């Protein structure tokens, strides 16, 4: 089995779900627990946080009535053991190919 690297991504969205901005938290993480710790720290200032277990993301707002929200999720990436090179692209939930991203 190949070791995994994790990346934490965020996306700022408007009330209608329209994407406004996005980015990554940190440079990437070797352990899933470290990635989740980064998510927890990122979400700390938000009083309204919920988790969508079926879609594997967190949703945070400054208040229930806020017009803006941020979605945060962890992506994993396989790394080749011998060279440490990254193989494939970041994976998102529901995809089975190594070439597609997976949310965790």
Protein Blocks (a to p, Z undefined) as FASTA:
>chain_A
ZZdddddddddddfkopafbdcdedjbdfbfklmmmmmmmmmmmpmbdcddfknopacdd
fbfklcbdcddddddddddfklopaehjdddehiabfkbccdZZ
